[in-house]
Amino acid sequence: MINLDLQGIAVSTGSACAAGATEPSHILTAMGLPAAQARGSVRFSFGKDNTAADVDAVMKILPGLVGRLRVLSPTESAKDSL
């Protein structure tokens, strides 16, 4: 979330109605996501002023950020050792 913010992309890790909550999204867990995955999710909100170019810009940045975080993630490192 911080890395996206540094790139000028505003996101959230939970629903707007649960701002500040530390528990995983009840919506995502109700959909069957494990709590760890729900905690690792990011919410992108779109409005009438967003454009396809905005989405393209995020899609250029996001894969690199995710890749760097996976290298640092203890859960990803554990998968590599299996």
C-alpha positions as CSV (number, residue, x, y, z in Angstrom):
1,M,0.0,0.0,0.0
2,I,2.8,2.4,0.9
3,N,4.7,1.5,-2.3
4,L,1.6,2.3,-4.4
5,D,1.0,5.5,-2.5
6,L,4.6,6.6,-3.3
7,Q,3.7,6.1,-6.9
8,G,0.6,8.3,-6.5
9,I,-1.9,5.5,-6.5
10,A,-4.4,5.6,-3.7
11,V,-5.6,2.2,-2.5
12,S,-6.9,0.6,0.7
13,T,-6.5,-2.8,2.4
14,G,-10.1,-3.0,3.5
15,S,-13.6,-1.7,2.7
16,A,-14.4,2.0,3.1
17,C,-16.9,1.1,5.8
18,A,-14.2,-0.7,7.8
19,A,-11.4,1.9,7.7
20,G,-8.9,1.3,10.4
21,A,-9.9,-2.2,11.1
22,T,-7.2,-4.8,11.7
23,E,-9.3,-7.8,11.0
24,P,-9.4,-9.3,7.5
25,S,-12.3,-8.2,5.3
26,H,-15.5,-10.1,6.3
27,I,-16.6,-9.9,2.7
28,L,-13.5,-11.7,1.4
29,T,-13.6,-14.3,4.2
30,A,-17.3,-14.9,3.4
31,M,-16.3,-15.5,-0.2
32,G,-14.0,-18.3,1.1
33,L,-10.6,-16.6,1.1
34,P,-8.3,-17.7,3.9
35,A,-7.7,-14.9,6.5
36,A,-4.1,-14.5,5.4
37,Q,-5.1,-13.9,1.8
38,A,-7.8,-11.5,2.8
39,R,-5.3,-9.6,4.9
40,G,-3.0,-9.4,1.9
41,S,-5.6,-8.0,-0.4
42,V,-5.8,-4.5,-1.8
43,R,-8.9,-2.6,-2.8
44,F,-8.8,-0.3,-5.8
45,S,-11.8,2.1,-6.1
46,F,-12.8,3.7,-9.4
47,G,-14.9,6.8,-10.0
48,K,-16.3,8.7,-13.0
49,D,-13.0,10.6,-13.5
50,N,-10.9,7.5,-13.8
51,T,-9.8,6.6,-17.3
52,A,-8.4,3.5,-19.1
53,A,-5.0,5.3,-19.0
54,D,-5.2,5.4,-15.2
55,V,-5.7,1.6,-15.2
56,D,-2.9,1.1,-17.7
57,A,-0.6,3.2,-15.5
58,V,-1.4,1.0,-12.4
59,M,-0.9,-2.2,-14.4
60,K,2.6,-1.0,-15.5
61,I,3.6,-0.4,-11.9
62,L,1.8,-3.2,-10.0
63,P,3.6,-6.4,-11.2
64,G,7.0,-5.0,-10.3
65,L,5.9,-4.0,-6.8
66,V,4.2,-7.4,-6.2
67,G,7.4,-9.1,-7.4
68,R,9.6,-7.2,-5.0
69,L,7.2,-7.9,-2.1
70,R,7.1,-11.6,-2.8
71,V,10.9,-11.7,-2.5
72,L,10.6,-10.2,0.9
73,S,7.6,-12.3,2.1
74,P,8.3,-15.1,4.6
75,T,5.3,-17.1,3.2
76,E,6.8,-17.0,-0.3
77,S,10.2,-18.0,1.0
78,A,8.6,-21.0,2.8
79,K,6.9,-22.0,-0.5
80,D,10.3,-22.0,-2.2
81,S,11.8,-24.5,0.3
82,L,9.1,-27.1,-0.2
